[in-house]
Amino acid sequence: HREQLQEWAPCPGSLPDDLSALWDTTLGGLRASIDSEFFDAWLTDIHPHALNDGELVLGAPREKLPWVTARATTALIEAAGRPVRLVPCEHITAKLQEAAA
């Protein structure tokens, strides 16, 4: 997992329809299976970056990534119905840092 944590992907400006639909379905599954406080605290900032060879690539704030990777990857895979890879998203990380300042 170390290599995955050091990768990052640019945040997409807009999503293709198939990725948007997949993410909507995944979010619905997550909300149904995960406590709302947990979801709000840890998963709200996760968002899709790409769909690569059937694998859903999700961006997450760098500071939350290790925790989410360790504790929520299985739920994400089950909700998405496919392999999931979490990558640090520099855009959301910067956005959250600006909001905290």
Backbone as a chain_set.jsonl record, in Angstrom:
{"seq": "HREQLQEWAPCPGSLPDDLSALWDTTLGGLRASIDSEFFDAWLTDIHPHALNDGELVLGAPREKLPWVTARATTALIEAAGRPVRLVPCEHITAKLQEAAA", "coords": {"N": [[0.804, -1.208, 0.0], [2.109, 1.177, 0.368], [3.188, 2.311, -1.991], [0.84, 3.072, -3.28], [-0.051, 5.095, -1.579], [1.723, 7.128, -2.078], [1.212, 7.925, -4.617], [-0.599, 10.232, -6.664], [-3.43, 11.825, -8.092], [-4.596, 14.078, -10.563], [-7.392, 16.114, -9.85], [-10.445, 15.515, -11.416], [-12.223, 17.721, -13.574], [-14.848, 17.445, -14.547], [-17.088, 14.654, -14.623], [-17.256, 11.667, -16.591], [-20.361, 10.285, -17.816], [-20.725, 7.517, -17.173], [-18.957, 7.101, -15.027], [-19.913, 8.943, -13.197], [-22.485, 7.889, -12.684], [-21.757, 5.396, -11.602], [-20.455, 6.277, -9.287], [-22.564, 7.544, -7.923], [-24.185, 5.305, -7.366], [-22.392, 3.881, -5.763], [-22.078, 5.649, -3.577], [-24.693, 5.577, -2.574], [-24.831, 2.907, -1.71], [-22.824, 2.969, 0.26], [-23.85, 4.83, 2.118], [-26.04, 3.396, 2.999], [-24.866, 1.303, 4.333], [-23.015, 2.179, 6.197], [-22.407, 3.84, 9.244], [-23.82, 7.051, 9.746], [-22.406, 9.141, 11.032], [-19.758, 8.248, 10.882], [-19.496, 8.168, 8.111], [-19.845, 10.917, 7.475], [-17.646, 12.025, 8.835], [-15.353, 10.768, 7.733], [-15.662, 9.968, 5.034], [-16.88, 11.848, 3.39], [-15.318, 13.614, 1.838], [-14.196, 12.048, -0.104], [-13.925, 11.229, -3.518], [-14.641, 10.436, -6.966], [-12.015, 9.805, -9.313], [-11.242, 8.42, -11.591], [-11.991, 5.685, -13.848], [-10.358, 2.915, -14.331], [-9.578, 0.301, -16.319], [-11.689, -1.178, -15.143], [-11.252, -0.709, -12.476], [-12.09, 1.392, -9.818], [-10.923, 4.523, -9.243], [-10.318, 6.538, -6.561], [-10.147, 9.761, -5.144], [-8.79, 11.209, -2.206], [-8.45, 13.263, 0.741], [-5.091, 13.852, 1.681], [-4.382, 13.637, 4.426], [-6.372, 12.024, 5.475], [-6.21, 9.695, 4.104], [-4.55, 7.308, 4.847], [-6.011, 6.284, 7.048], [-8.617, 5.921, 6.013], [-8.026, 4.116, 3.95], [-7.181, 1.882, 5.434], [-9.486, 1.287, 6.945], [-11.879, 1.544, 5.489], [-11.775, 0.535, 2.916], [-12.771, -2.033, 2.213], [-15.567, -1.68, 2.512], [-15.936, 0.266, 0.544], [-15.244, -1.169, -1.786], [-17.215, -3.169, -1.735], [-19.534, -1.578, -1.989], [-19.084, -0.386, -4.461], [-18.845, -2.552, -6.096], [-16.631, -3.482, -7.407], [-12.998, -3.489, -7.919], [-11.205, -1.077, -5.956], [-9.167, 1.79, -5.766], [-7.485, 3.967, -3.697], [-6.256, 7.238, -3.843], [-4.09, 9.981, -2.997], [-5.544, 13.153, -3.161], [-4.567, 16.101, -4.306], [-5.957, 18.446, -4.796], [-8.356, 18.43, -3.189], [-7.152, 18.24, -0.718], [-5.747, 20.691, -0.528], [-7.93, 22.427, -0.664], [-9.311, 21.838, 1.726], [-7.384, 22.589, 3.581], [-7.267, 25.347, 3.123], [-9.841, 26.067, 3.96], [-9.654, 25.533, 6.66], [-7.879, 27.44, 7.511]], "CA": [[0.0, 0.0, 0.0], [2.925, 2.39, 0.415], [3.276, 2.928, -3.307], [-0.437, 3.717, -3.554], [-0.179, 6.313, -0.794], [2.579, 8.172, -2.61], [0.682, 8.368, -5.901], [-1.716, 11.164, -6.606], [-4.024, 12.035, -9.401], [-5.267, 15.375, -10.644], [-8.837, 16.049, -9.634], [-11.115, 15.791, -12.678], [-13.164, 18.835, -13.55], [-16.177, 16.885, -14.693], [-17.024, 13.203, -14.722], [-18.046, 11.027, -17.647], [-21.639, 9.794, -17.295], [-20.627, 6.195, -16.558], [-18.285, 7.252, -13.74], [-20.843, 9.655, -12.327], [-23.519, 6.931, -12.292], [-21.127, 4.429, -10.705], [-20.203, 6.932, -8.003], [-23.863, 7.714, -7.267], [-24.556, 3.988, -6.843], [-21.455, 3.565, -4.679], [-22.45, 6.476, -2.431], [-25.935, 5.033, -2.031], [-24.478, 1.694, -0.974], [-22.074, 3.347, 1.457], [-24.756, 5.466, 3.085], [-26.918, 2.365, 3.545], [-24.126, 0.298, 5.093], [-22.065, 2.786, 7.131], [-22.95, 4.814, 10.188], [-23.779, 8.384, 9.14], [-21.333, 9.944, 11.64], [-18.515, 7.758, 10.283], [-19.496, 8.635, 6.727], [-19.63, 12.365, 7.461], [-16.308, 12.351, 9.334], [-14.24, 10.185, 7.005], [-15.864, 9.643, 3.625], [-17.516, 12.939, 2.658], [-14.394, 14.256, 0.895], [-13.726, 11.098, -1.113], [-14.618, 11.472, -4.771], [-14.047, 9.659, -8.064], [-11.034, 10.409, -10.216], [-11.192, 7.71, -12.878], [-12.323, 4.276, -13.931], [-9.25, 2.373, -15.124], [-9.658, -1.152, -16.487], [-12.636, -1.723, -14.18], [-10.906, -0.29, -11.114], [-12.541, 2.731, -9.468], [-9.865, 5.296, -8.593], [-10.934, 7.563, -5.732], [-9.271, 10.736, -4.515], [-9.093, 11.504, -0.809], [-7.468, 14.152, 1.356], [-3.877, 13.139, 2.085], [-4.344, 13.336, 5.86], [-7.35, 10.979, 5.791], [-5.994, 8.538, 3.24], [-4.15, 6.061, 5.517], [-7.088, 5.799, 7.905], [-9.693, 5.433, 5.149], [-7.524, 2.927, 3.264], [-7.163, 0.768, 6.381], [-10.765, 0.974, 7.581], [-13.079, 1.653, 4.659], [-11.589, 0.009, 1.567], [-13.69, -3.146, 1.988], [-16.905, -1.115, 2.303], [-15.929, 0.931, -0.762], [-15.246, -2.225, -2.802], [-18.54, -3.787, -1.728], [-20.517, -0.624, -2.503], [-18.81, -0.142, -5.88], [-18.947, -3.808, -6.839], [-15.43, -3.609, -8.243], [-11.794, -3.049, -7.206], [-11.106, 0.353, -5.665], [-7.838, 2.267, -5.362], [-7.513, 5.312, -3.13], [-5.05, 8.024, -4.096], [-4.205, 11.318, -2.424], [-5.991, 14.195, -4.077], [-3.962, 17.364, -3.879], [-6.961, 19.505, -4.889], [-9.205, 18.422, -1.994], [-6.275, 18.512, 0.438], [-5.525, 22.143, -0.487], [-9.209, 23.064, -0.386], [-9.586, 21.664, 3.155], [-6.412, 23.401, 4.323], [-7.709, 26.743, 3.001], [-11.041, 26.237, 4.779], [-9.252, 25.491, 8.067], [-7.043, 28.605, 7.821]], "C": [[0.847, 1.273, 0.0], [3.017, 3.086, -0.925], [1.98, 3.666, -3.626], [-0.548, 5.032, -2.804], [0.662, 7.449, -1.357], [2.115, 8.666, -3.973], [-0.337, 9.467, -5.659], [-2.214, 11.364, -8.008], [-4.658, 13.413, -9.431], [-6.77, 15.182, -10.501], [-9.537, 16.385, -10.951], [-12.091, 16.953, -12.539], [-14.596, 18.371, -13.659], [-16.034, 15.388, -14.937], [-17.788, 12.704, -15.932], [-19.316, 10.433, -17.02], [-21.516, 8.443, -16.605], [-19.961, 6.261, -15.188], [-19.191, 7.96, -12.74], [-21.934, 8.712, -11.82], [-22.965, 5.89, -11.326], [-20.907, 5.039, -9.326], [-21.506, 7.16, -7.241], [-24.34, 6.406, -6.641], [-23.687, 3.612, -5.654], [-21.807, 4.359, -3.426], [-23.725, 5.965, -1.767], [-25.681, 3.79, -1.206], [-23.729, 1.995, 0.31], [-22.987, 3.927, 2.529], [-25.679, 4.442, 3.742], [-26.181, 1.415, 4.486], [-23.202, 0.863, 6.173], [-22.789, 3.802, 8.001], [-22.773, 6.222, 9.627], [-22.691, 9.269, 9.743], [-19.975, 9.551, 11.067], [-18.406, 8.279, 8.854], [-19.155, 10.119, 6.666], [-18.211, 12.747, 7.873], [-15.2, 11.909, 8.387], [-14.431, 10.049, 5.503], [-16.457, 10.763, 2.783], [-16.607, 13.518, 1.572], [-13.827, 13.313, -0.162], [-14.57, 11.287, -2.371], [-13.917, 10.728, -5.904], [-13.059, 10.48, -8.895], [-11.081, 9.743, -11.581], [-11.731, 6.299, -12.718], [-11.303, 3.682, -14.88], [-9.317, 0.86, -15.152], [-10.541, -1.793, -15.424], [-12.371, -1.34, -12.733], [-11.352, 1.159, -10.9], [-11.432, 3.437, -8.687], [-10.528, 6.473, -7.884], [-9.881, 8.473, -5.131], [-9.741, 11.012, -3.096], [-8.069, 12.491, -0.274], [-6.284, 13.344, 1.896], [-3.895, 12.741, 3.563], [-5.342, 12.251, 6.261], [-7.046, 9.657, 5.093], [-5.553, 7.27, 3.975], [-5.289, 5.453, 6.346], [-8.2, 5.198, 7.054], [-9.258, 4.163, 4.428], [-7.59, 1.714, 4.184], [-8.559, 0.342, 6.822], [-11.983, 0.975, 6.67], [-12.938, 1.059, 3.262], [-12.572, -1.121, 1.269], [-15.104, -2.642, 1.721], [-17.0, -0.425, 0.947], [-15.996, -0.089, -1.898], [-16.63, -2.865, -2.897], [-19.586, -2.85, -2.326], [-20.34, -0.391, -4.002], [-18.99, -1.399, -6.723], [-17.774, -4.053, -7.766], [-14.209, -3.225, -7.409], [-11.773, -1.534, -7.063], [-9.673, 0.67, -5.279], [-7.992, 3.701, -4.886], [-6.181, 5.999, -3.384], [-5.196, 9.379, -3.424], [-4.604, 12.323, -3.493], [-5.464, 15.525, -3.562], [-4.981, 18.502, -3.892], [-7.805, 19.559, -3.621], [-8.371, 18.695, -0.749], [-6.055, 20.008, 0.573], [-6.806, 22.887, -0.127], [-9.552, 22.994, 1.111], [-8.634, 22.493, 4.01], [-6.795, 24.883, 4.267], [-8.907, 27.005, 3.889], [-10.69, 26.275, 6.268], [-8.47, 26.729, 8.481], [-7.853, 29.825, 8.213]], "O": [[0.342, 2.343, -0.338], [2.936, 4.312, -0.998], [2.014, 4.764, -4.181], [-1.089, 5.998, -3.343], [0.345, 8.618, -1.135], [2.57, 9.71, -4.44], [-0.869, 9.599, -4.557], [-1.509, 11.106, -8.984], [-5.202, 13.867, -8.425], [-7.334, 14.198, -10.98], [-9.259, 17.426, -11.546], [-12.709, 17.13, -11.49], [-15.466, 18.856, -12.936], [-14.995, 14.916, -15.398], [-18.842, 13.241, -16.272], [-19.336, 10.118, -15.83], [-22.132, 8.23, -15.561], [-20.367, 5.54, -14.276], [-19.222, 7.601, -11.563], [-22.269, 8.741, -10.635], [-23.62, 5.54, -10.344], [-21.149, 4.387, -8.311], [-21.541, 6.983, -6.023], [-24.841, 6.399, -5.517], [-24.182, 3.086, -4.657], [-21.832, 3.802, -2.329], [-23.821, 5.927, -0.54], [-26.248, 3.63, -0.125], [-23.965, 1.356, 1.335], [-22.902, 3.558, 3.7], [-26.056, 4.597, 4.904], [-26.803, 0.788, 5.344], [-22.663, 0.105, 6.979], [-23.669, 4.527, 7.538], [-21.713, 6.555, 9.097], [-22.103, 10.077, 9.025], [-19.138, 10.412, 10.796], [-17.356, 8.769, 8.439], [-18.283, 10.531, 5.901], [-17.636, 13.686, 7.323], [-14.199, 12.611, 8.251], [-13.447, 10.019, 4.764], [-16.527, 10.63, 1.561], [-17.087, 13.874, 0.496], [-13.057, 13.74, -1.023], [-15.783, 11.481, -2.291], [-12.727, 10.426, -5.807], [-13.25, 11.672, -9.136], [-10.974, 10.412, -12.609], [-11.902, 5.794, -11.608], [-11.363, 3.909, -16.088], [-9.134, 0.208, -14.124], [-10.189, -2.832, -14.866], [-13.19, -1.622, -11.858], [-11.033, 2.04, -11.699], [-11.052, 2.998, -7.601], [-11.204, 7.293, -8.505], [-8.842, 8.008, -4.662], [-10.94, 11.043, -2.821], [-6.945, 12.554, -0.773], [-6.466, 12.283, 2.493], [-3.475, 11.639, 3.915], [-5.164, 11.617, 7.302], [-7.582, 8.615, 5.471], [-6.148, 6.219, 3.738], [-5.492, 4.239, 6.333], [-8.674, 4.097, 7.333], [-10.047, 3.226, 4.306], [-8.009, 0.636, 3.761], [-8.795, -0.844, 7.052], [-13.028, 0.449, 7.052], [-13.899, 1.079, 2.493], [-13.149, -1.162, 0.182], [-15.77, -3.123, 0.804], [-18.026, -0.517, 0.274], [-16.728, 0.111, -2.867], [-17.152, -3.079, -3.991], [-20.44, -3.293, -3.095], [-21.318, -0.218, -4.728], [-19.256, -1.318, -7.922], [-17.899, -4.739, -8.78], [-14.359, -2.691, -6.31], [-12.255, -0.804, -7.929], [-9.037, -0.092, -4.55], [-8.557, 4.543, -5.583], [-5.116, 5.419, -3.171], [-6.312, 9.881, -3.29], [-4.056, 12.329, -4.594], [-5.876, 16.004, -2.506], [-4.881, 19.427, -3.086], [-7.956, 20.629, -3.033], [-8.858, 19.33, 0.186], [-6.164, 20.548, 1.674], [-6.774, 23.861, 0.626], [-10.026, 23.972, 1.69], [-9.03, 23.036, 5.041], [-6.659, 25.594, 5.263], [-8.987, 28.062, 4.514], [-11.348, 26.965, 7.046], [-8.398, 27.045, 9.669], [-7.283, 30.877, 8.501]]}, "num_chains": 1, "name": "protein.A"}
